[in-house]
Amino acid sequence: MTQAMQATVDNTAAPPQMAAVKGQANEFLTFTLGHEEYGVEILKVQEIRSYETPTTIANAPPFLKGVVNLRGVIVPIVDMRIKFGISNPEYNQFTVVIILNVAHRVVGMVVDSVSDVLQLSGEQIREAPQFGASLDAAYITGLGTVDKRMLILIDIEKLMTSNDMALTDQALH
């Protein structure tokens, strides 16, 4: 990813936005993991960076690739491809890290590529289906449709603060 392609979104002073709600328009940063396209609320995104190999942490779970120093802030880096069980993640020129502000903490997530920012109306957002006990869909807020594209909308704050991630103080207590 070239310097010209890197984007910075200043959302540090923005109020928290509600999760995707039918009847309400929301903006999402879309990205790919494997063959699927996902979306996270744009207000959670701080910036998008090219992938750089993080400093590894001993005894960390496999999806926690390590940490990077981002302008004096130590940022944990989560590879979402490993977290979601997408086999054989490759690190290439399209691999990026989305820097997020979740639960008053800065966290980075590695994705295959970033697509664009989309505004979805309430009519374009459908409720997430119930999968039963075999699949944990607690982090899916809904499914967005744009033309023939289907986006899996993720509650990134709920995912990053979950107990199995243990990335924020909320998850530790």
RODREN-388652 format. One record per residue: x, y, z of N, C-alpha, C in turn; residue number from 0. Coordinates in pm, 1 decimal. Layout:
+----------+----------+----------+----------+----------+----------+----------+----------+----------+-----+
!      nxx !      nyy !      nzz !     caxx !     cayy !     cazz !      cxx !      cyy !      czz ! pos !
+----------+----------+----------+----------+----------+----------+----------+----------+----------+-----+
!        X !        Y !        Z !        X !        Y !        Z !        X !        Y !        Z ! NUM !
...
+----------+----------+----------+----------+----------+----------+----------+----------+----------+-----+
END
This chain:
+----------+----------+----------+----------+----------+----------+----------+----------+----------+-----+
!      nxx !      nyy !      nzz !     caxx !     cayy !     cazz !      cxx !      cyy !      czz ! pos !
+----------+----------+----------+----------+----------+----------+----------+----------+----------+-----+
!     85.2 !   -117.1 !      0.0 !      0.0 !      0.0 !      0.0 !     89.5 !    123.0 !      0.0 !   0 !
!     65.2 !    216.1 !    -87.6 !    148.0 !    334.6 !    -97.6 !    106.8 !    437.0 !      5.9 !   1 !
!    195.6 !    532.9 !     28.0 !    165.1 !    640.3 !    122.8 !     39.6 !    715.0 !     80.3 !   2 !
!     19.8 !    732.0 !    -50.5 !    -97.4 !    806.1 !    -98.6 !   -226.3 !    731.2 !    -68.4 !   3 !
!   -217.5 !    598.0 !    -56.5 !   -337.3 !    519.4 !    -30.4 !   -372.3 !    515.2 !    117.1 !   4 !
!   -275.1 !    547.4 !    204.9 !   -304.9 !    542.8 !    347.5 !   -405.9 !    651.6 !    382.0 !   5 !
!   -498.6 !    616.3 !    467.8 !   -603.9 !    710.1 !    506.1 !   -605.0 !    727.1 !    656.4 !   6 !
!   -639.2 !    847.2 !    698.1 !   -655.2 !    874.8 !    840.2 !   -793.6 !    932.4 !    860.2 !   7 !
!   -864.2 !    878.4 !    957.8 !   -996.2 !    926.3 !    992.4 !   -989.5 !    969.8 !   1136.7 !   8 !
!  -1016.2 !   1096.8 !   1164.7 !  -1009.6 !   1146.2 !   1301.2 !  -1147.8 !   1136.2 !   1363.4 !   9 !
!  -1165.7 !   1033.4 !   1444.0 !  -1292.6 !   1013.1 !   1512.6 !  -1275.6 !   1016.1 !   1663.2 !  10 !
!  -1166.6 !   1074.2 !   1711.7 !  -1139.8 !   1071.1 !   1855.0 !  -1242.3 !   1149.9 !   1934.0 !  11 !
!  -1301.0 !   1254.0 !   1875.8 !  -1396.4 !   1336.4 !   1949.5 !  -1540.9 !   1300.6 !   1916.4 !  12 !
!  -1560.9 !   1201.3 !   1829.6 !  -1695.2 !   1167.5 !   1787.0 !  -1767.7 !   1088.8 !   1895.8 !  13 !
!  -1897.7 !   1115.3 !   1912.7 !  -1973.3 !   1038.6 !   2011.1 !  -1993.3 !    895.9 !   1961.4 !  14 !
!  -2012.7 !    800.2 !   2053.1 !  -2034.4 !    663.2 !   2008.7 !  -2161.9 !    653.4 !   1926.3 !  15 !
!  -2157.2 !    571.3 !   1823.6 !  -2272.6 !    553.8 !   1737.0 !  -2343.7 !    425.0 !   1772.7 !  16 !
!  -2474.4 !    423.6 !   1757.7 !  -2550.7 !    303.3 !   1785.4 !  -2517.1 !    197.9 !   1681.3 !  17 !
!  -2539.2 !     73.6 !   1715.7 !  -2518.4 !    -35.6 !   1621.2 !  -2616.9 !    -21.1 !   1505.9 !  18 !
!  -2591.3 !    -94.1 !   1399.6 !  -2678.1 !    -88.0 !   1282.2 !  -2821.9 !   -119.5 !   1323.2 !  19 !
!  -2911.2 !    -28.3 !   1293.6 !  -3050.4 !    -42.7 !   1330.7 !  -3134.2 !    -24.9 !   1205.9 !  20 !
!  -3229.7 !   -114.1 !   1186.2 !  -3318.4 !   -103.3 !   1071.2 !  -3391.0 !     30.2 !   1078.1 !  21 !
!  -3394.5 !    101.0 !    966.2 !  -3459.3 !    230.7 !    961.0 !  -3363.9 !    346.4 !    983.7 !  22 !
!  -3237.2 !    318.0 !   1014.2 !  -3139.3 !    422.1 !   1041.0 !  -3018.7 !    401.8 !    948.6 !  23 !
!  -2971.3 !    509.6 !    885.4 !  -2855.3 !    499.8 !    796.9 !  -2727.1 !    502.2 !    879.5 !  24 !
!  -2628.6 !    424.6 !    836.5 !  -2499.6 !    415.6 !    904.0 !  -2389.5 !    409.6 !    799.6 !  25 !
!  -2269.1 !    457.8 !    836.4 !  -2154.0 !    448.4 !    748.4 !  -2062.1 !    338.2 !    798.3 !  26 !
!  -2012.3 !    257.9 !    704.9 !  -1927.8 !    144.8 !    738.0 !  -1802.8 !    145.6 !    651.8 !  27 !
!  -1689.1 !    112.1 !    714.4 !  -1567.2 !     84.1 !    640.7 !  -1576.1 !    -62.7 !    603.5 !  28 !
!  -1563.3 !    -93.1 !    474.6 !  -1573.5 !   -231.9 !    430.5 !  -1434.4 !   -287.7 !    402.8 !  29 !
!  -1418.1 !   -415.5 !    434.4 !  -1290.0 !   -482.1 !    415.3 !  -1315.1 !   -628.4 !    383.6 !  30 !
!  -1211.9 !   -695.2 !    332.6 !  -1225.8 !   -835.6 !    297.5 !  -1140.2 !   -923.1 !    388.5 !  31 !
!  -1194.6 !  -1040.5 !    414.4 !  -1125.0 !  -1149.2 !    483.5 !  -1156.9 !  -1274.1 !    402.4 !  32 !
!  -1057.6 !  -1329.3 !    336.2 !  -1083.8 !  -1442.4 !    248.2 !  -1174.1 !  -1397.8 !    135.2 !  33 !
!  -1284.2 !  -1469.9 !    116.2 !  -1377.3 !  -1437.5 !      7.1 !  -1497.7 !  -1356.8 !     54.8 !  34 !
!  -1498.8 !  -1318.4 !    181.4 !  -1613.5 !  -1246.5 !    236.9 !  -1581.1 !  -1099.1 !    257.2 !  35 !
!  -1687.1 !  -1018.4 !    253.5 !  -1672.5 !   -874.9 !    275.8 !  -1743.5 !   -839.3 !    405.8 !  36 !
!  -1675.0 !   -760.8 !    487.6 !  -1723.8 !   -722.9 !    619.6 !  -1733.6 !   -571.1 !    628.6 !  37 !
!  -1804.4 !   -524.4 !    729.9 !  -1813.3 !   -382.1 !    755.5 !  -1809.2 !   -352.1 !    904.1 !  38 !
!  -1739.1 !   -243.7 !    940.3 !  -1738.3 !   -194.1 !   1077.4 !  -1778.4 !    -47.3 !   1073.7 !  39 !
!  -1839.0 !     -1.9 !   1181.8 !  -1880.9 !    138.0 !   1188.6 !  -1760.4 !    229.8 !   1168.7 !  40 !
!  -1774.9 !    325.8 !   1081.8 !  -1663.6 !    416.0 !   1049.2 !  -1620.5 !    496.6 !   1171.0 !  41 !
!  -1710.7 !    521.4 !   1264.4 !  -1675.4 !    600.6 !   1382.1 !  -1578.7 !    528.3 !   1475.1 !  42 !
!  -1561.2 !    397.9 !   1457.5 !  -1464.9 !    321.5 !   1537.7 !  -1325.1 !    324.0 !   1476.1 !  43 !
!  -1314.1 !    367.9 !   1350.2 !  -1187.8 !    363.8 !   1276.6 !  -1107.2 !    490.6 !   1301.4 !  44 !
!   -982.1 !    472.5 !   1340.1 !   -890.6 !    584.5 !   1359.2 !   -807.4 !    609.0 !   1234.5 !  45 !
!   -750.5 !    501.7 !   1178.2 !   -671.1 !    513.7 !   1056.6 !   -650.2 !    377.6 !    994.5 !  46 !
!   -599.2 !    379.1 !    871.9 !   -566.7 !    258.0 !    798.1 !   -419.0 !    265.2 !    764.2 !  47 !
!   -346.1 !    155.2 !    794.3 !   -201.6 !    153.2 !    772.8 !   -161.8 !     29.1 !    694.3 !  48 !
!    -49.9 !     38.9 !    625.5 !      3.3 !    -80.9 !    561.0 !     53.6 !   -175.1 !    670.0 !  49 !
!     58.1 !   -303.4 !    637.5 !     99.1 !   -403.4 !    736.0 !    248.8 !   -395.9 !    758.9 !  50 !
!    287.3 !   -397.0 !    885.5 !    427.5 !   -409.8 !    924.0 !    432.5 !   -518.7 !   1030.1 !  51 !
!    537.0 !   -598.1 !   1027.6 !    548.3 !   -709.0 !   1120.4 !    556.4 !   -656.7 !   1263.6 !  52 !
!    461.8 !   -698.0 !   1348.7 !    463.2 !   -651.2 !   1487.7 !    566.1 !   -725.4 !   1571.8 !  53 !
!    596.0 !   -669.7 !   1687.8 !    680.4 !   -735.5 !   1786.9 !    596.3 !   -841.7 !   1855.5 !  54 !
!    641.8 !   -966.3 !   1852.8 !    561.9 !  -1074.8 !   1909.1 !    566.0 !  -1073.6 !   2061.7 !  55 !
!    461.0 !  -1125.9 !   2119.9 !    446.7 !  -1135.6 !   2264.8 !    443.2 !  -1284.0 !   2300.7 !  56 !
!    525.9 !  -1324.2 !   2395.9 !    531.4 !  -1464.7 !   2437.0 !    397.2 !  -1510.1 !   2493.9 !  57 !
!    360.4 !  -1632.6 !   2464.5 !    239.2 !  -1697.8 !   2515.1 !    109.5 !  -1629.9 !   2473.9 !  58 !
!    112.8 !  -1545.6 !   2371.2 !     -8.7 !  -1481.2 !   2322.2 !    -86.6 !  -1580.8 !   2236.7 !  59 !
!   -218.6 !  -1566.1 !   2230.5 !   -295.8 !  -1654.1 !   2142.2 !   -253.0 !  -1632.7 !   1996.6 !  60 !
!   -271.7 !  -1732.1 !   1909.9 !   -223.2 !  -1720.8 !   1771.0 !   -277.0 !  -1600.0 !   1694.6 !  61 !
!   -401.5 !  -1557.9 !   1722.0 !   -457.6 !  -1444.3 !   1648.9 !   -397.4 !  -1310.1 !   1691.1 !  62 !
!   -331.4 !  -1304.8 !   1808.2 !   -266.0 !  -1181.9 !   1853.1 !   -123.2 !  -1183.2 !   1797.8 !  63 !
!   -104.2 !  -1111.9 !   1687.1 !     23.5 !  -1115.5 !   1616.0 !    134.8 !  -1046.7 !   1693.1 !  64 !
!    100.6 !   -955.2 !   1783.2 !    199.5 !   -883.1 !   1861.6 !    155.5 !   -739.9 !   1882.3 !  65 !
!    253.2 !   -650.7 !   1896.2 !    224.3 !   -509.2 !   1919.1 !    311.7 !   -423.1 !   1828.8 !  66 !
!    263.0 !   -301.6 !   1800.4 !    341.9 !   -202.0 !   1728.7 !    338.6 !    -72.4 !   1808.6 !  67 !
!    439.1 !      9.7 !   1786.7 !    444.9 !    141.8 !   1848.3 !    389.9 !    241.1 !   1747.4 !  68 !
!    274.6 !    297.6 !   1776.7 !    208.5 !    392.5 !   1688.2 !    215.0 !    530.7 !   1752.5 !  69 !
!    315.2 !    607.5 !   1713.1 !    334.4 !    742.5 !   1765.7 !    332.7 !    744.5 !   1919.0 !  70 !
!    404.4 !    649.3 !   1979.3 !    417.3 !    644.3 !   2124.1 !    311.9 !    562.2 !   2195.5 !  71 !
!    215.1 !    508.1 !   2123.6 !    110.4 !    424.9 !   2182.4 !    137.0 !    280.2 !   2141.5 !  72 !
!    142.2 !    190.4 !   2239.0 !    161.3 !     48.4 !   2211.1 !     25.3 !    -10.1 !   2174.0 !  73 !
!     16.5 !    -63.3 !   2050.3 !   -110.3 !   -108.8 !   1994.6 !   -104.9 !   -260.0 !   1970.0 !  74 !
!   -194.5 !   -337.7 !   2034.9 !   -202.0 !   -480.4 !   2004.3 !   -258.7 !   -499.6 !   1863.7 !  75 !
!   -203.5 !   -598.7 !   1791.4 !   -244.7 !   -625.1 !   1653.9 !   -308.3 !   -764.2 !   1647.4 !  76 !
!   -435.7 !   -768.4 !   1607.3 !   -512.1 !   -891.5 !   1596.3 !   -528.2 !   -925.3 !   1448.7 !  77 !
!   -490.2 !  -1046.2 !   1410.3 !   -511.2 !  -1090.4 !   1272.5 !   -650.2 !  -1153.4 !   1266.2 !  78 !
!   -743.5 !  -1081.7 !   1205.6 !   -882.2 !  -1126.0 !   1200.7 !   -898.1 !  -1252.1 !   1116.1 !  79 !
!   -806.4 !  -1274.5 !   1023.2 !   -813.4 !  -1394.7 !    940.6 !   -790.3 !  -1517.8 !   1026.5 !  80 !
!   -697.7 !  -1508.5 !   1120.8 !   -671.4 !  -1619.8 !   1212.0 !   -785.4 !  -1631.2 !   1312.5 !  81 !
!   -831.6 !  -1518.5 !   1365.5 !   -940.9 !  -1517.5 !   1463.0 !  -1066.8 !  -1582.6 !   1407.1 !  82 !
!  -1096.4 !  -1555.9 !   1279.6 !  -1216.8 !  -1609.8 !   1217.2 !  -1192.7 !  -1744.4 !   1148.5 !  83 !
!  -1073.3 !  -1800.9 !   1163.3 !  -1046.4 !  -1933.7 !   1109.6 !  -1033.0 !  -1940.1 !    959.3 !  84 !
!   -989.9 !  -1830.9 !    896.9 !   -966.9 !  -1831.0 !    752.5 !   -827.6 !  -1887.3 !    729.5 !  85 !
!   -819.6 !  -1998.0 !    658.2 !   -693.4 !  -2069.9 !    645.4 !   -589.1 !  -1995.2 !    564.0 !  86 !
!   -465.5 !  -2019.8 !    600.2 !   -347.9 !  -1969.9 !    528.7 !   -350.9 !  -1819.7 !    497.4 !  87 !
!   -351.0 !  -1735.3 !    599.2 !   -346.3 !  -1591.4 !    569.2 !   -213.9 !  -1554.6 !    503.0 !  88 !
!   -222.2 !  -1473.9 !    398.6 !   -102.9 !  -1427.4 !    328.2 !    -81.7 !  -1280.2 !    358.5 !  89 !
!     44.4 !  -1242.6 !    369.7 !     79.1 !  -1103.0 !    392.3 !    139.9 !  -1051.6 !    262.1 !  90 !
!     67.0 !   -960.4 !    195.4 !    113.4 !   -906.5 !     68.0 !     91.4 !   -755.8 !     64.3 !  91 !
!    103.5 !   -696.0 !    -53.2 !     92.8 !   -550.8 !    -64.7 !    -48.3 !   -499.2 !    -36.9 !  92 !
!   -148.9 !   -586.9 !    -36.5 !   -286.1 !   -544.8 !     -8.9 !   -322.9 !   -558.3 !    138.7 !  93 !
!   -245.9 !   -634.3 !    213.7 !   -273.2 !   -655.5 !    356.4 !   -259.3 !   -522.8 !    430.8 !  94 !
!   -360.0 !   -490.3 !    510.1 !   -358.5 !   -364.4 !    584.1 !   -397.5 !   -388.4 !    729.8 !  95 !
!   -368.1 !   -288.8 !    811.0 !   -408.8 !   -288.5 !    950.7 !   -504.6 !   -171.3 !    969.3 !  96 !
!   -622.7 !   -202.3 !   1017.8 !   -720.5 !    -98.5 !   1049.8 !   -702.6 !    -67.7 !   1198.0 !  97 !
!   -667.2 !     56.3 !   1227.5 !   -649.4 !     99.7 !   1366.9 !   -784.8 !    147.8 !   1417.4 !  98 !
!   -828.1 !     89.2 !   1528.4 !   -960.7 !    115.5 !   1583.8 !   -952.1 !    177.2 !   1721.9 !  99 !
!  -1052.1 !    254.8 !   1757.2 !  -1072.7 !    301.8 !   1894.1 !  -1191.2 !    224.7 !   1948.8 ! 100 !
!  -1164.2 !    130.3 !   2039.7 !  -1271.6 !     52.5 !   2100.4 !  -1253.5 !     53.2 !   2250.9 ! 101 !
!  -1361.1 !     81.6 !   2320.6 !  -1361.1 !     83.4 !   2467.7 !  -1245.8 !    167.2 !   2521.9 ! 102 !
!  -1224.8 !    284.6 !   2464.2 !  -1120.7 !    379.9 !   2505.8 !   -980.4 !    320.3 !   2493.2 ! 103 !
!   -961.9 !    230.2 !   2397.7 !   -832.7 !    166.2 !   2375.0 !   -806.8 !    161.4 !   2225.3 ! 104 !
!   -682.2 !    169.4 !   2185.9 !   -645.2 !    159.9 !   2045.3 !   -601.9 !     16.3 !   2016.7 ! 105 !
!   -663.1 !    -43.3 !   1913.9 !   -636.2 !   -181.4 !   1874.7 !   -625.7 !   -184.9 !   1722.4 ! 106 !
!   -535.9 !   -267.9 !   1671.1 !   -524.4 !   -284.2 !   1526.4 !   -574.8 !   -419.8 !   1483.5 ! 107 !
!   -639.0 !   -425.3 !   1366.3 !   -682.0 !   -554.4 !   1313.4 !   -631.0 !   -570.0 !   1171.2 ! 108 !
!   -569.1 !   -686.7 !   1145.9 !   -514.7 !   -717.8 !   1014.1 !   -626.0 !   -776.0 !    928.8 ! 109 !
!   -640.7 !   -721.4 !    807.0 !   -739.8 !   -770.5 !    711.3 !   -672.2 !   -785.7 !    575.2 ! 110 !
!   -737.2 !   -859.9 !    485.8 !   -679.6 !   -882.2 !    352.9 !   -670.2 !   -753.7 !    272.3 ! 111 !
!   -776.3 !   -673.0 !    275.0 !   -775.6 !   -545.4 !    203.3 !   -893.5 !   -461.6 !    250.7 ! 112 !
!   -884.1 !   -332.1 !    226.7 !   -993.4 !   -239.9 !    257.4 !  -1060.8 !   -205.8 !    125.5 ! 113 !
!  -1193.9 !   -207.6 !    125.4 !  -1267.9 !   -179.5 !      2.6 !  -1303.6 !    -32.3 !     -8.1 ! 114 !
!  -1399.8 !     12.5 !     71.9 !  -1444.5 !    150.6 !     65.2 !  -1528.8 !    183.8 !    187.3 ! 115 !
!  -1580.7 !    305.3 !    190.2 !  -1673.5 !    347.3 !    294.2 !  -1811.0 !    355.1 !    229.3 ! 116 !
!  -1906.3 !    286.7 !    289.0 !  -2041.6 !    283.5 !    235.8 !  -2140.6 !    335.5 !    337.5 ! 117 !
!  -2237.8 !    409.9 !    289.5 !  -2348.9 !    449.8 !    374.5 !  -2463.9 !    355.9 !    341.8 ! 118 !
!  -2512.9 !    288.2 !    444.0 !  -2624.2 !    196.0 !    426.3 !  -2748.4 !    253.1 !    492.1 ! 119 !
!  -2856.2 !    253.2 !    418.4 !  -2983.0 !    296.0 !    477.1 !  -3038.4 !    180.5 !    559.5 ! 120 !
!  -3136.2 !    209.2 !    641.0 !  -3197.1 !    105.8 !    722.6 !  -3256.4 !     -6.7 !    640.0 ! 121 !
!  -3303.7 !     24.6 !    519.2 !  -3361.8 !    -76.9 !    431.9 !  -3255.6 !   -170.9 !    375.6 ! 122 !
!  -3129.6 !   -127.2 !    375.3 !  -3020.9 !   -210.6 !    323.1 !  -2960.1 !   -300.3 !    430.8 ! 123 !
!  -3003.2 !   -284.9 !    555.3 !  -2948.6 !   -362.6 !    666.2 !  -3054.3 !   -460.2 !    715.2 ! 124 !
!  -3016.4 !   -587.5 !    713.6 !  -3105.7 !   -693.1 !    760.7 !  -3053.4 !   -748.3 !    892.3 ! 125 !
!  -3143.8 !   -797.9 !    973.3 !  -3106.7 !   -857.8 !   1100.8 !  -3022.2 !   -982.3 !   1075.8 ! 126 !
!  -2925.6 !  -1004.1 !   1163.9 !  -2840.7 !  -1122.8 !   1151.4 !  -2923.2 !  -1247.2 !   1179.2 ! 127 !
!  -2905.6 !  -1351.2 !   1099.5 !  -2981.0 !  -1474.3 !   1124.6 !  -2932.4 !  -1544.3 !   1251.1 ! 128 !
!  -3017.3 !  -1624.0 !   1309.5 !  -2981.7 !  -1703.7 !   1427.1 !  -2924.4 !  -1836.0 !   1378.4 ! 129 !
!  -2800.5 !  -1865.8 !   1419.6 !  -2733.7 !  -1986.3 !   1373.9 !  -2739.5 !  -2099.3 !   1475.0 ! 130 !
!  -2784.6 !  -2074.6 !   1594.6 !  -2786.8 !  -2177.1 !   1697.5 !  -2653.0 !  -2185.8 !   1768.0 ! 131 !
!  -2634.8 !  -2290.3 !   1846.2 !  -2516.3 !  -2303.1 !   1930.8 !  -2390.1 !  -2336.8 !   1852.5 ! 132 !
!  -2402.1 !  -2387.0 !   1729.7 !  -2284.1 !  -2430.4 !   1654.7 !  -2199.8 !  -2313.9 !   1604.3 ! 133 !
!  -2256.6 !  -2194.9 !   1591.2 !  -2183.5 !  -2079.1 !   1541.2 !  -2215.3 !  -1958.1 !   1628.2 ! 134 !
!  -2111.1 !  -1891.2 !   1677.9 !  -2130.1 !  -1774.2 !   1762.1 !  -2144.1 !  -1651.1 !   1673.6 ! 135 !
!  -2266.1 !  -1601.4 !   1660.7 !  -2293.5 !  -1483.8 !   1578.3 !  -2318.2 !  -1360.5 !   1665.5 ! 136 !
!  -2271.3 !  -1364.0 !   1789.7 !  -2296.0 !  -1253.9 !   1882.7 !  -2233.6 !  -1123.0 !   1834.9 ! 137 !
!  -2131.1 !  -1130.0 !   1749.7 !  -2061.8 !  -1010.0 !   1703.1 !  -2115.2 !   -958.4 !   1569.9 ! 138 !
!  -2208.8 !  -1029.8 !   1511.5 !  -2267.5 !   -987.2 !   1384.9 !  -2391.0 !   -904.2 !   1415.7 ! 139 !
!  -2388.2 !   -776.9 !   1373.6 !  -2502.5 !   -690.0 !   1401.5 !  -2607.1 !   -696.8 !   1291.7 ! 140 !
!  -2568.0 !   -742.4 !   1175.3 !  -2662.6 !   -753.1 !   1065.4 !  -2590.8 !   -783.1 !    936.1 ! 141 !
!  -2669.4 !   -790.0 !    829.7 !  -2616.3 !   -811.3 !    695.6 !  -2657.8 !   -693.4 !    609.5 ! 142 !
!  -2560.0 !   -631.2 !    544.6 !  -2587.6 !   -518.1 !    457.5 !  -2586.5 !   -561.6 !    313.0 ! 143 !
!  -2673.7 !   -502.6 !    233.7 !  -2676.9 !   -534.3 !     91.1 !  -2659.6 !   -407.0 !     10.2 ! 144 !
!  -2567.4 !   -413.8 !    -84.8 !  -2543.1 !   -304.0 !   -178.1 !  -2531.1 !   -367.0 !   -315.3 ! 145 !
!  -2624.9 !   -335.8 !   -403.8 !  -2632.2 !   -400.5 !   -534.5 !  -2633.6 !   -551.0 !   -512.8 ! 146 !
!  -2534.9 !   -622.1 !   -564.6 !  -2530.4 !   -767.6 !   -546.5 !  -2432.1 !   -809.0 !   -438.8 ! 147 !
!  -2376.2 !   -710.8 !   -367.8 !  -2280.3 !   -738.5 !   -260.6 !  -2354.1 !   -760.4 !   -129.6 ! 148 !
!  -2303.2 !   -854.6 !    -48.6 !  -2354.6 !   -873.1 !     85.7 !  -2240.1 !   -850.7 !    183.5 ! 149 !
!  -2262.2 !   -764.7 !    280.6 !  -2162.4 !   -732.1 !    381.8 !  -2203.9 !   -791.8 !    514.6 ! 150 !
!  -2107.7 !   -850.7 !    584.6 !  -2130.6 !   -898.7 !    720.1 !  -2091.2 !   -783.8 !    812.6 ! 151 !
!  -2187.7 !   -726.1 !    881.8 !  -2163.7 !   -610.6 !    967.1 !  -2127.7 !   -657.7 !   1107.3 ! 152 !
!  -2011.6 !   -611.0 !   1155.2 !  -1956.4 !   -658.4 !   1282.0 !  -1964.3 !   -549.2 !   1387.9 ! 153 !
!  -2005.9 !   -587.7 !   1507.7 !  -1996.3 !   -499.9 !   1623.8 !  -1854.5 !   -515.7 !   1676.2 ! 154 !
!  -1763.0 !   -435.3 !   1625.0 !  -1620.5 !   -452.6 !   1652.7 !  -1588.4 !   -427.6 !   1799.3 ! 155 !
!  -1661.7 !   -338.4 !   1862.3 !  -1637.2 !   -313.0 !   2004.5 !  -1673.1 !   -435.8 !   2087.9 ! 156 !
!  -1785.1 !   -497.1 !   2057.4 !  -1826.3 !   -617.6 !   2129.3 !  -1726.2 !   -730.3 !   2106.3 ! 157 !
!  -1676.2 !   -743.3 !   1983.5 !  -1578.1 !   -847.7 !   1953.1 !  -1446.5 !   -823.0 !   2025.4 ! 158 !
!  -1394.7 !   -701.4 !   2017.1 !  -1263.7 !   -672.0 !   2075.6 !  -1265.7 !   -670.0 !   2229.0 ! 159 !
!  -1381.9 !   -649.8 !   2289.6 !  -1389.4 !   -648.4 !   2436.0 !  -1437.0 !   -782.0 !   2492.0 ! 160 !
!  -1452.1 !   -882.9 !   2407.1 !  -1496.9 !  -1013.8 !   2455.0 !  -1387.9 !  -1078.6 !   2539.3 ! 161 !
!  -1428.7 !  -1169.0 !   2624.9 !  -1335.1 !  -1234.6 !   2716.4 !  -1227.7 !  -1313.6 !   2644.1 ! 162 !
!  -1260.7 !  -1377.0 !   2530.8 !  -1159.6 !  -1456.8 !   2460.7 !  -1052.9 !  -1370.3 !   2394.8 ! 163 !
!  -1081.9 !  -1242.3 !   2371.2 !   -982.4 !  -1152.1 !   2314.0 !   -892.2 !  -1094.7 !   2423.1 ! 164 !
!   -950.5 !  -1057.7 !   2537.2 !   -875.3 !  -1003.7 !   2651.5 !   -783.0 !   -889.5 !   2612.6 ! 165 !
!   -833.5 !   -797.9 !   2528.7 !   -752.0 !   -686.5 !   2481.6 !   -779.9 !   -556.4 !   2555.8 ! 166 !
!   -888.4 !   -551.3 !   2628.5 !   -922.4 !   -428.7 !   2698.6 !   -947.1 !   -457.9 !   2845.2 ! 167 !
!   -946.2 !   -354.0 !   2925.4 !   -970.1 !   -369.1 !   3068.3 !  -1107.3 !   -430.3 !   3095.2 ! 168 !
!  -1207.5 !   -395.5 !   3011.6 !  -1341.3 !   -450.4 !   3030.9 !  -1340.8 !   -601.4 !   3018.4 ! 169 !
!  -1260.7 !   -654.6 !   2927.1 !  -1254.6 !   -799.2 !   2908.0 !  -1180.7 !   -866.9 !   3022.2 ! 170 !
!  -1092.4 !   -794.1 !   3089.9 !  -1012.8 !   -853.1 !   3195.6 !  -1086.3 !   -861.7 !   3328.7 ! 171 !
!  -1196.3 !   -788.7 !   3342.7 !  -1269.6 !   -789.0 !   3469.3 !  -1398.4 !   -865.2 !   3458.4 ! 172 !
+----------+----------+----------+----------+----------+----------+----------+----------+----------+-----+
END
